[in-house]
Amino acid sequence: MTPTLIVLGFLALGVAIVAFATRHVPSPPQSSEQDTAWGEPQTEENAAVDPFAHAPPRQTEIEPAREMERQS
């Protein structure tokens, strides 16, 4: 009977550890007014900057495929 109680005790301890490790902490309340700039018109001042404006142009030339070497 004692080994059964020890096993049940370890099982209960394992369940408690898993429940403690995976608990969800409540998040703080968020305000309903969020500054997302969703409805604002696009202007020069708030326009996105192109990060690749200074990059060289893409190469459009495709290299020809190499011929397979014959193995003897």
LUMPALO-428602 format. One record per residue: residue number from 0; residue in one letter; x, y, z of N, C-alpha, C in turn. Coordinates in steps of 0.05 Angstrom, whole numbers, m for minus. Layout:
N
+------+------+--------+--------+--------+--------+--------+--------+--------+--------+--------+
! resi ! resn !    nxx !    nyy !    nzz !   caxx !   cayy !   cazz !    cxx !    cyy !    czz !
+------+------+--------+--------+--------+--------+--------+--------+--------+--------+--------+
!  NUM !    a !      X !      Y !      Z !      X !      Y !      Z !      X !      Y !      Z !
...
+------+------+--------+--------+--------+--------+--------+--------+--------+--------+--------+
% end
This chain:
72
+------+------+--------+--------+--------+--------+--------+--------+--------+--------+--------+
! resi ! resn !    nxx !    nyy !    nzz !   caxx !   cayy !   cazz !    cxx !    cyy !    czz !
+------+------+--------+--------+--------+--------+--------+--------+--------+--------+--------+
!    0 !    m !     16 !    m24 !      0 !      0 !      0 !      0 !     17 !     25 !      0 !
!    1 !    t !     40 !     25 !     14 !     57 !     48 !     16 !     69 !     55 !    m11 !
!    2 !    p !     79 !     36 !    m27 !     89 !     43 !    m54 !     68 !     56 !    m72 !
!    3 !    t !     43 !     47 !    m69 !     22 !     59 !    m85 !     17 !     88 !    m77 !
!    4 !    l !     18 !     94 !    m51 !     15 !    122 !    m42 !     38 !    139 !    m51 !
!    5 !    i !     63 !    128 !    m51 !     86 !    143 !    m60 !     83 !    150 !    m90 !
!    6 !    v !     75 !    130 !   m106 !     71 !    135 !   m135 !     49 !    156 !   m139 !
!    7 !    l !     27 !    154 !   m125 !      6 !    174 !   m128 !     15 !    201 !   m119 !
!    8 !    g !     32 !    202 !    m98 !     43 !    228 !    m89 !     60 !    241 !   m111 !
!    9 !    f !     78 !    224 !   m123 !     95 !    234 !   m145 !     78 !    243 !   m169 !
!   10 !    l !     57 !    228 !   m175 !     39 !    236 !   m197 !     26 !    262 !   m191 !
!   11 !    a !     16 !    266 !   m167 !      3 !    291 !   m160 !     24 !    314 !   m161 !
!   12 !    l !     48 !    309 !   m152 !     69 !    329 !   m153 !     76 !    337 !   m182 !
!   13 !    g !     76 !    317 !   m200 !     81 !    322 !   m228 !     59 !    338 !   m241 !
!   14 !    v !     35 !    332 !   m234 !     12 !    347 !   m245 !     13 !    376 !   m235 !
!   15 !    a !     20 !    380 !   m210 !     22 !    407 !   m198 !     44 !    423 !   m212 !
!   16 !    i !     67 !    410 !   m217 !     89 !    424 !   m231 !     81 !    432 !   m259 !
!   17 !    v !     68 !    414 !   m274 !     60 !    420 !   m301 !     39 !    443 !   m301 !
!   18 !    a !     20 !    442 !   m282 !     m1 !    463 !   m280 !     12 !    489 !   m273 !
!   19 !    f !     32 !    489 !   m256 !     45 !    514 !   m248 !     62 !    526 !   m271 !
!   20 !    a !     75 !    508 !   m287 !     92 !    517 !   m308 !     77 !    527 !   m332 !
!   21 !    t !     52 !    517 !   m336 !     37 !    525 !   m360 !     14 !    544 !   m354 !
!   22 !    r !     14 !    556 !   m331 !     m8 !    574 !   m324 !     m6 !    599 !   m341 !
!   23 !    h !    m29 !    612 !   m345 !    m31 !    636 !   m361 !    m34 !    660 !   m342 !
!   24 !    v !    m16 !    678 !   m344 !    m17 !    702 !   m328 !    m35 !    722 !   m342 !
!   25 !    p !    m55 !    734 !   m329 !    m73 !    752 !   m343 !    m58 !    777 !   m353 !
!   26 !    s !    m63 !    784 !   m377 !    m50 !    807 !   m389 !    m63 !    833 !   m379 !
!   27 !    p !    m48 !    855 !   m378 !    m60 !    880 !   m369 !    m80 !    890 !   m389 !
!   28 !    p !   m101 !    904 !   m381 !   m121 !    913 !   m399 !   m110 !    933 !   m419 !
!   29 !    q !   m118 !    930 !   m444 !   m109 !    948 !   m465 !   m130 !    970 !   m469 !
!   30 !    s !   m120 !    993 !   m475 !   m139 !   1015 !   m480 !   m151 !   1011 !   m508 !
!   31 !    s !   m175 !   1021 !   m511 !   m189 !   1018 !   m537 !   m178 !   1037 !   m558 !
!   32 !    e !   m164 !   1058 !   m550 !   m153 !   1078 !   m568 !   m124 !   1071 !   m574 !
!   33 !    q !   m119 !   1060 !   m597 !    m92 !   1052 !   m605 !    m83 !   1069 !   m628 !
!   34 !    d !    m58 !   1078 !   m627 !    m47 !   1095 !   m648 !    m35 !   1078 !   m670 !
!   35 !    t !    m52 !   1070 !   m689 !    m42 !   1052 !   m710 !    m39 !   1067 !   m737 !
!   36 !    a !    m49 !   1091 !   m739 !    m47 !   1108 !   m763 !    m61 !   1094 !   m787 !
!   37 !    w !    m81 !   1078 !   m781 !    m94 !   1063 !   m802 !   m109 !   1080 !   m822 !
!   38 !    g !   m123 !   1101 !   m812 !   m140 !   1117 !   m829 !   m127 !   1143 !   m838 !
!   39 !    e !   m102 !   1147 !   m832 !    m89 !   1172 !   m840 !    m81 !   1171 !   m869 !
!   40 !    p !    m83 !   1194 !   m883 !    m74 !   1195 !   m911 !    m44 !   1193 !   m914 !
!   41 !    q !    m34 !   1183 !   m936 !     m6 !   1180 !   m941 !      6 !   1208 !   m949 !
!   42 !    t !     26 !   1217 !   m935 !     39 !   1242 !   m942 !     69 !   1237 !   m945 !
!   43 !    e !     84 !   1257 !   m954 !    113 !   1255 !   m957 !    126 !   1251 !   m929 !
!   44 !    e !    114 !   1264 !   m909 !    126 !   1263 !   m883 !    124 !   1235 !   m870 !
!   45 !    n !    102 !   1221 !   m874 !    100 !   1195 !   m861 !    102 !   1172 !   m881 !
!   46 !    a !    113 !   1177 !   m905 !    116 !   1156 !   m925 !    138 !   1138 !   m917 !
!   47 !    a !    135 !   1113 !   m925 !    156 !   1093 !   m918 !    181 !   1098 !   m936 !
!   48 !    v !    204 !   1094 !   m924 !    229 !   1098 !   m938 !    237 !   1071 !   m951 !
!   49 !    d !    245 !   1072 !   m976 !    253 !   1048 !   m990 !    281 !   1040 !   m981 !
!   50 !    p !    284 !   1017 !   m967 !    311 !   1010 !   m957 !    330 !   1001 !   m979 !
!   51 !    f !    320 !    995 !  m1002 !    337 !    986 !  m1024 !    340 !   1007 !  m1046 !
!   52 !    a !    336 !   1032 !  m1040 !    338 !   1053 !  m1060 !    366 !   1056 !  m1070 !
!   53 !    h !    386 !   1051 !  m1053 !    414 !   1055 !  m1060 !    427 !   1029 !  m1072 !
!   54 !    a !    412 !   1008 !  m1073 !    422 !    982 !  m1083 !    426 !    983 !  m1113 !
!   55 !    p !    445 !    968 !  m1124 !    449 !    967 !  m1153 !    426 !    952 !  m1166 !
!   56 !    p !    421 !    957 !  m1191 !    398 !    944 !  m1205 !    403 !    914 !  m1207 !
!   57 !    r !    382 !    899 !  m1209 !    384 !    870 !  m1211 !    395 !    862 !  m1238 !
!   58 !    q !    410 !    840 !  m1239 !    420 !    829 !  m1264 !    398 !    811 !  m1276 !
!   59 !    t !    390 !    818 !  m1300 !    369 !    803 !  m1313 !    380 !    782 !  m1332 !
!   60 !    e !    407 !    782 !  m1336 !    419 !    763 !  m1355 !    422 !    736 !  m1341 !
!   61 !    i !    413 !    715 !  m1354 !    414 !    688 !  m1343 !    438 !    674 !  m1356 !
!   62 !    e !    454 !    661 !  m1339 !    477 !    646 !  m1349 !    467 !    621 !  m1363 !
!   63 !    p !    480 !    614 !  m1385 !    472 !    589 !  m1399 !    480 !    564 !  m1382 !
!   64 !    a !    465 !    544 !  m1385 !    470 !    519 !  m1371 !    495 !    506 !  m1381 !
!   65 !    r !    510 !    493 !  m1363 !    534 !    479 !  m1371 !    527 !    452 !  m1383 !
!   66 !    e !    543 !    443 !  m1402 !    538 !    417 !  m1414 !    548 !    396 !  m1394 !
!   67 !    m !    535 !    373 !  m1394 !    544 !    351 !  m1377 !    570 !    339 !  m1388 !
!   68 !    e !    588 !    332 !  m1371 !    612 !    319 !  m1380 !    607 !    290 !  m1384 !
!   69 !    r !    618 !    279 !  m1404 !    615 !    251 !  m1410 !    634 !    235 !  m1392 !
!   70 !    q !    623 !    215 !  m1380 !    640 !    198 !  m1363 !    645 !    172 !  m1378 !
!   71 !    s !    671 !    164 !  m1378 !    677 !    140 !  m1393 !    684 !    117 !  m1375 !
+------+------+--------+--------+--------+--------+--------+--------+--------+--------+--------+
% end
